[in-house]
Amino acid sequence: MAEHRQLQRAALLDAARSLLTEGGMDALTFPALAARTGLARSSVYEYFRSRAHVVEQLCEADFPLWAAEIEAGMAVCDSALSRLEAYVRGQLVLAGDPRHRAIVALSALELDEAARTRIRTAHAGLVGLVIEALGELGHQEPRLTAALLQGAVETAVKRSEGRSAEEREQIADAAVALALHGLAGPTFTVAATTAAECSGNSRA
């Protein structure tokens, strides 16, 4: 019985992912989940208390996987600068995934502070890698700089919403140039230079 419930819960989460990919936030409803999985609507409530609970479970399942994907991209880079580029580009690639966008938007609207704290914890390991890279580059305040970098990335993510693939790539290049060289240094030529140092970075 316990195994059946686990399989059914996994099927419901898969259905939720599909609905978010296809229709965004508005598509994730209990009637839609019931229809996708062949369950009665009342049965869906046996697994999730509310739509916010579905979103929380998706976040707890998927955010660590997304973080691990970005971390893996950073791990194959052989310099601090290339690791920072992989961090920026990895988040912007995820931002292009409609399911990721929908989950992030729903989490901001529907999750309580305790749930948001658990999500931030999943992201903390990535931030630690950024702080380490910034330390290698000689930043005197690596934690503060990491927070400022994340702010720039989040701005780039918002700027990328609804854009074409070409426009998203331009925004990613601009974000990388800003992250690595600030406002006064070289601009887009930096992307090709650091990407070459990152053998597994196919997104550069």
N, C-alpha and C positions, 0 to 999 in steps of 0.2 A: 504493500500500500504506500509506504513512504517513497519507494522508488517511482511509483506511478505518479505521485504528486510532484516529485522533482521533475519528471519528464514533462508533465503537463504545464508546470510553471515555466520551464524552459521554452516550451512551444508558445506560450502566451508572450514571453519576452521577445521571441523571434517575430511573432506577429506584430508586436508593438514596434519593433525596428522597421519592419516592412511598411507599416502604415506611416511612420514618420518620414521614411524615405520617399514614399509616393505622394503624400499629401501634407506633410508638415504637421504643425501643432494641432490644427483643427481635425485632422484625421484620426487622432488617438482618442477613441471613445470606447467605453465598455461594450456597447452594441457591436461595434466594428471588431473588437477583439473576440467577442463571442462568435461572430460570423466566420472569422478567419480560422478559428480553432474547432468549430463545430460544437461549442459548449453553449449551454443556456446562459443568458446574461447573469442570472443569479449565481451560477457556478463560478463566474469570473470573480465575484466578490468573495469567494472562499479563498482566493489566492491574494487578492489585492483589495485594500480598504477603499482606495480612491485612485483617481488618475495620478495624483501626486505620489502615491505609493508606487505605482508603476514606474514613474519617472525616477524615483529614488533608487529602485532596484536596477533600472537600466544604468544609471550613473555609477552605482557601486560595482556593477559588472563590467561596464565598458570603459570607464575613465582610466582604471589601472592598465587596461590593455592598450589604450591610446598612448598613455604615458610611456609604457614599455616600448612601443613602436618608435616614439621620438628618441627615447634613451638609446635604443639599438642603432638609430641613425647617427647619434652623437658618438657612440662607442667606436665606430670604424674610422673616425677622423683622427688625424695625427697631429693636430695643432689646436691651441685654444681658440683661435679665430675660426677655424673650420667647424669646431664643435658648436660655437655660438651661431654660426650660419645654419647648421643643421637644426638647431633648436628653433630658430625663427621660422625656417622653411617648413619644418615638420608641423608646427602649429597651423601655419597658413594652408598647408595641404589638407589638414583635417577640417579646417574651416570651409573648404570647398565641398565637403560631404554634407548633403542635405540632412541626413539623419543626425549627424553631429551638431549641426546648427540648431535643429529642432530640439534636441535634448538639452543643449546649453540654454536655449531660450526658455524652455519649460522649467528647467531647474531654477532659473532666476525668478520665475513667477510663482512657482508652486511649492518649492521645498522650504522647510523651516531651517533655522540657523544651525541646528545640530546636524542635519543632513548636508548642508553646505560645508560645514566644518570637515566632515568625513571626505568630501570631494577634494577640498583644499589639501587635506593630508595626502591624498593620492598624488597630488601635483608637487608635493614638497620635495620628493626625491629629485625631480627634474630641476627644481630651483637650486638644490644643492650642487648639482653638476654645473650649473651656470655660475654659481658663486665660486666654485673651484676654478673654472676657466678664467673668470675675471681676476681671481687672485694670481693666476699664472701671468696675466698681462700686467700685473703691478697696480691694479686699482686699490686705492687706499680704503674705500668703502664698498667692498664687493656686494654686501647685502643690499645696500641702498641702490647701487647701480643695477643689480638684478631686478629689483622692484620697478625701477624706471624702465628697464628694457622690456619687462612684461607689459607695462602700460603701453609702450610703443607697439608691441605685438598685438595687443587687444584692439588698439586703434586701427591697425592694418587689417585685422580680421573684420571689423565693422565696415571698413572702407571697401572690403572685397565682396560684401554681400550683394547679390544680384548682378555681379559683373561677369563679363565673358572670361574664358580661360586666358586669353591674351592679356586682358586687363588685370586679372589676378596675378599673373606672372610679373607684370610691371610693378604692381604694388609690392609683391614679395621682394623683387630686386631693390626697390626703394627702401623697404624696411631693413633689408640686410645691409645696404650701404650706410643707412643711418646708424644701425646698431654697431657696425664695425669701425666706422670712420667719423661719425658725428656729422655736424653740419658744415664743417670747414674742410673735410678731407676729400679724397677721391670719391666718385659716385658709383656708377654701375659697373665699372671695370673690376671692382672687388669681387663680384659674384663668381666670375670665371676663375679668378685666382684661388680663392678659398675652396671652391668646389673641387678643384683638381687635387686637393690634399685629402679629400674625403672619398675613399675608393668605393664606399657603398652608398654614396649619396646620389641616387638616380634622379632626385627631384630638382637638383640644382640646374 
